[in-house]
Amino acid sequence: MRGVLKGFALTAGFGGALGICISLAIAQAPPSERKSGFEFMSPESQATQQDDFSNPGMLWVAEGEALWNAKAGATGRSCAECHGDAAVSMKGVAARYPVFFAGSGRPIDLQSRINVCRKTNQDTTPFPLESRELLALSAFIGRQSRGMPITTGEDKRLDPFRARGQELYEQRQGQLNFSCANCHDNNWGRRLASSVIPQSHPTGYPLYRLEWQGLGSLQRRLRNCMIGVRAEPYPYGSQEYVELELFLMTRAMGMPLETPAVRP
């Protein structure tokens, strides 16, 4: 059962809004109650996501398609020259990331995997993390798996990293002494200031967030949450973010991918 909000105190500074100080046991929603953030949005926002002509994330998808077909680096190769038609070769790919990467002996997310390809196969400079180009390619690749079930976490080599991601998810931190679970497991469906608290299933990243007026990765959203509880955020690309993403995607296993989603 969901945790019950027994009491709260309002404090200044949850991402510029008001934060709720709570202390409750972890109460993750059972599979039968899992909900995408899409289900917590207004009908107008849902319609924006569902219509590709209205969904602003599709602008990045179009840019990503152009980058997919563009020659780059000393090799003069495009992604398409190696991988062919993305609708075929990339179908289901985003639904299984992060994956175990033998080159480093640890999990790697989709953005970092794109950069590995740029460095090793195109002999060119990797895109900066959270750059428009990298988000665009990630969105284009993710779009090929839209509607497919998330399969992240099936590789047993990921188990110790997933466990560390869960520890981070349940760990209290920051001046407000919150964990991710305090909000997203114990109080999903309730309101934090004017926003409904979702269950933290990352089914649509990279996604267009109305608050950002742009596309952003899951790492950007995690960073925002850490700043909101007045904790020191990890640098983009850190192993902590990848392990958190691994846990969250594994937790959402079986849910359909929505890339590029729209959120408030």
ZAMARGU-4260 file (C-alpha; in steps of 0.2 Angstrom, whole numbers, plus 5000, padded with zeros to 4 digits):
<rodrens>
0) 5000/5000/5000 | 5006/5018/4997 | 5013/5027/5012 | 5001/5039/5021 | 5006/5057/5023
5) 5005/5058/5042 | 5012/5076/5043 | 5022/5089/5034 | 5031/5105/5036 | 5034/5117/5022
10) 5052/5123/5019 | 5059/5135/5007 | 5069/5130/4992 | 5063/5114/4983 | 5069/5119/4966
15) 5063/5136/4969 | 5046/5130/4976 | 5041/5123/4993 | 5047/5106/4999 | 5038/5094/5011
20) 5048/5087/5025 | 5042/5069/5028 | 5049/5053/5036 | 5040/5037/5031 | 5045/5019/5027
25) 5048/5015/5009 | 5032/5009/5000 | 5035/5005/4982 | 5020/5003/4971 | 5016/4985/4966
30) 5017/4981/4948 | 4998/4982/4946 | 4999/5000/4952 | 5013/5006/4941 | 5010/5021/4931
35) 5020/5031/4919 | 5021/5050/4922 | 5010/5052/4907 | 4995/5046/4918 | 4998/5061/4930
40) 4997/5074/4917 | 4983/5085/4911 | 4973/5079/4895 | 4980/5094/4886 | 4998/5088/4890
45) 4994/5070/4886 | 4987/5076/4869 | 5003/5086/4865 | 5014/5070/4868 | 5003/5059/4858
50) 5002/5070/4842 | 5019/5070/4833 | 5015/5086/4825 | 5012/5095/4842 | 5026/5085/4852
55) 5041/5098/4853 | 5052/5083/4856 | 5050/5078/4838 | 5061/5093/4833 | 5076/5084/4842
60) 5071/5068/4834 | 5072/5076/4816 | 5089/5083/4821 | 5095/5066/4827 | 5090/5058/4810
65) 5100/5071/4801 | 5115/5067/4812 | 5112/5049/4810 | 5114/5051/4791 | 5128/5064/4792
70) 5146/5059/4789 | 5158/5063/4803 | 5176/5061/4809 | 5192/5056/4801 | 5184/5040/4795
75) 5170/5050/4785 | 5157/5037/4791 | 5139/5041/4796 | 5130/5030/4809 | 5119/5024/4795
80) 5134/5017/4785 | 5137/5005/4800 | 5120/5002/4806 | 5109/5004/4791 | 5090/5009/4793
85) 5088/5014/4811 | 5070/5008/4811 | 5077/4991/4810 | 5094/4991/4818 | 5089/5002/4833
90) 5072/4994/4836 | 5072/4989/4855 | 5089/4996/4858 | 5084/5010/4869 | 5073/4999/4879
95) 5087/4989/4886 | 5099/5003/4891 | 5109/5005/4902 | 5118/4989/4897 | 5134/4980/4903
100) 5149/4987/4893 | 5163/4975/4892 | 5176/4989/4888 | 5174/4996/4905 | 5167/4982/4915
105) 5152/4992/4921 | 5135/4998/4914 | 5134/5012/4901 | 5119/5022/4896 | 5114/5026/4879
110) 5122/5043/4878 | 5139/5037/4883 | 5137/5022/4870 | 5134/5035/4856 | 5150/5044/4861
115) 5160/5028/4861 | 5154/5025/4843 | 5159/5042/4839 | 5177/5040/4846 | 5181/5022/4840
120) 5171/5021/4824 | 5170/5038/4817 | 5187/5044/4825 | 5179/5061/4831 | 5176/5070/4846
125) 5162/5064/4858 | 5148/5076/4860 | 5147/5085/4877 | 5135/5077/4889 | 5118/5085/4888
130) 5122/5094/4872 | 5108/5097/4859 | 5117/5085/4847 | 5119/5071/4859 | 5101/5073/4865
135) 5095/5073/4847 | 5103/5057/4843 | 5097/5049/4859 | 5080/5054/4855 | 5080/5048/4837
140) 5087/5031/4843 | 5074/5030/4857 | 5060/5034/4845 | 5063/5018/4836 | 5058/5009/4852
145) 5043/5019/4856 | 5029/5007/4862 | 5041/4993/4866 | 5042/4986/4883 | 5057/4990/4893
150) 5069/4975/4895 | 5083/4983/4905 | 5092/4973/4918 | 5090/4955/4911 | 5110/4953/4910
155) 5115/4946/4927 | 5131/4956/4926 | 5121/4971/4930 | 5115/4965/4947 | 5128/4973/4958
160) 5126/4989/4949 | 5108/4989/4950 | 5109/4985/4969 | 5120/5001/4971 | 5107/5011/4961
165) 5093/5005/4973 | 5104/5010/4988 | 5106/5027/4981 | 5087/5028/4977 | 5083/5024/4995
170) 5097/5035/5003 | 5093/5051/5012 | 5103/5065/5007 | 5104/5084/5006 | 5099/5097/5019
175) 5081/5091/5018 | 5086/5073/5022 | 5075/5066/5008 | 5078/5050/4998 | 5070/5048/4980
180) 5059/5034/4988 | 5051/5047/5001 | 5043/5056/4987 | 5041/5044/4972 | 5036/5028/4982
185) 5028/5034/4998 | 5018/5049/4991 | 5015/5047/4972 | 4999/5054/4966 | 5000/5068/4980
190) 5005/5086/4976 | 5021/5095/4979 | 5016/5113/4978 | 5007/5113/4961 | 5015/5097/4954
195) 5008/5080/4955 | 5022/5068/4962 | 5024/5053/4949 | 5031/5036/4953 | 5048/5039/4945
200) 5047/5027/4930 | 5059/5034/4917 | 5049/5028/4902 | 5051/5043/4891 | 5069/5050/4891
205) 5076/5060/4884 | 5060/5070/4885 | 5053/5088/4882 | 5050/5096/4899 | 5039/5112/4898
210) 5048/5119/4913 | 5064/5117/4903 | 5057/5123/4887 | 5069/5110/4879 | 5074/5092/4879
215) 5083/5084/4893 | 5090/5067/4899 | 5086/5057/4915 | 5102/5063/4922 | 5097/5081/4921
220) 5080/5077/4930 | 5090/5067/4943 | 5102/5082/4945 | 5086/5094/4947 | 5079/5083/4961
225) 5096/5083/4970 | 5097/5101/4970 | 5079/5102/4976 | 5083/5093/4992 | 5099/5104/4993
230) 5111/5090/4990 | 5127/5091/4980 | 5123/5084/4962 | 5134/5072/4954 | 5143/5077/4938
235) 5135/5072/4921 | 5141/5055/4916 | 5145/5049/4934 | 5143/5031/4938 | 5131/5036/4952
240) 5119/5043/4939 | 5121/5027/4928 | 5117/5016/4942 | 5102/5026/4947 | 5096/5025/4929
245) 5099/5006/4929 | 5089/5003/4945 | 5075/5015/4939 | 5074/5007/4921 | 5074/4989/4929
250) 5060/4994/4941 | 5050/5000/4925 | 5053/4983/4916 | 5039/4979/4905 | 5032/4996/4904
255) 5031/5004/4886 | 5044/5016/4881 | 5037/5034/4876 | 5052/5043/4869 | 5051/5057/4866
260) 5039/5060/4880 | 5032/5077/4886 | 5031/5082/4905 | 5026/5097/4914
</rodrens>
